[in-house]
Amino acid sequence: EGTWTPTDASGAGLTFTQMSGSPIYTKVGRLVVCQADIVYPSTSDGSTAKIGGLPFATGEKAGGFTMYMTGSEGALAIRNQAQSSIILITLATNQDSAVTNANLSGDQIQFTFIYQA
């Protein structure tokens, strides 16, 4: 058990605001559960939204998630890219089309992400 720091992995150099305490993780064997409550900064950057900083490198299997978001319309899904140790955010309602940093500008995202290390 411990804390982790969600970072911008899109290349835009964004800094997230942490809400309601520090992001935490629990690791049991190879199973890792990460929780965070972050706010995206105001931005017009069009890069695909990606969150890095996972506490352990991802294994070969894709992760699962639960997510709650305020500020944008539409359902979002988060998933990891196997072996890249980042979380890629996609629109679940539009054939997994990419979500940009600008789409999330000012939005609060609360999530629990489960993956295999």
N, C-alpha and C positions, 0 to 999 in steps of 0.2 A: 504494500500500500504506500501511496505517496502522492505528491502533486506533480503536475506537468504544465507546460506552458504552450498553449496553442499559438502557432506562428503563421504568418502569411507565407504560403508556398507558391503563390502565383507569380512571384517576381516583381510585384508592384511596390514592395516595401511598406505595406500597411501594418499598422499596430492596432490590435484589438483591445477593447476595454473589457476587463474582467468584471463580471457581476456576481453577486451573492457568494462570496468566498472564492477560494482558489480552486481551479480545476483539479480533480482528483482521479486516481486510477487504482485499480485492484488487479493483481496478477495471481492467478492460481494455475500452476503448471504452465502451459503455453497460452492459456486463455487470458486476455487482457480486456478489462472493462474501463473505459475512459468516460468521464463526465465533465461537462463544461457549460458555462453560461456566459456568452460573449456578445459584445456589440461591435458590429462592423463600423469603421469610421466613415464619415462622409467622403465619397469619392466618385469620380466619373470614369475611373479606370475600367477598360473593357476586357481585361484579362480574365480567363476562366478562374472562378473562385476555387481555391485550394487551401486547405488547412494542414499545416505540418506541425512538427514538434511532438509527435507521438512518443511515449516513453520507451517503447521497444520497437525494433524493426518488425515490419509485417512479414508473416510467413507466406506460403504459396496460396493460401485460401483467402478469398475476399471476405470482408467483414460484414456485420449486420449493424442495425441502428434503430434508435428511436429518436425523434426530433420534434421540437416545438419551436415555432418561429413567430415573432410579432413584427409587423411593419410592412410585409409584402403580401401580395396576393398569389395564390397558387400553392399547391402542395410541393414540398421539396423532399428529395431523398438524398442521403449522404452514403457514400460507400468508399472503401479504400481501393487504391490501385495496388494489386498484389505486388509485393516486393519493392514498392516505392516509398512506403512509410508516409504517405500523405492521404488526406481525406479529400475526395473530389465531390463537389456538390453539383447535383443535377436536378432538373425539373422532372418530377415523377409523372406529371400530367402531359408531358410533351415528348414522349419517346426518348427519355433521358437526354434531352438537349442541355447543353452546358449553361450554367448560371454564371454571370459575370460579377466581378466585384461591384460594379455600378448597380446591378440588380439588387444587391444586398446592402447598399449604402444606407447607413443609419439603422439597420435592422438588428434586433436582438435575436440570438439563436441559442436555445438550450438543447443540449443533446447528450445522449448516452450512446457510446459507440463500442461495439464488441468485436474483437478481432483475434486472430491466432498469431502469436509471435513466432 
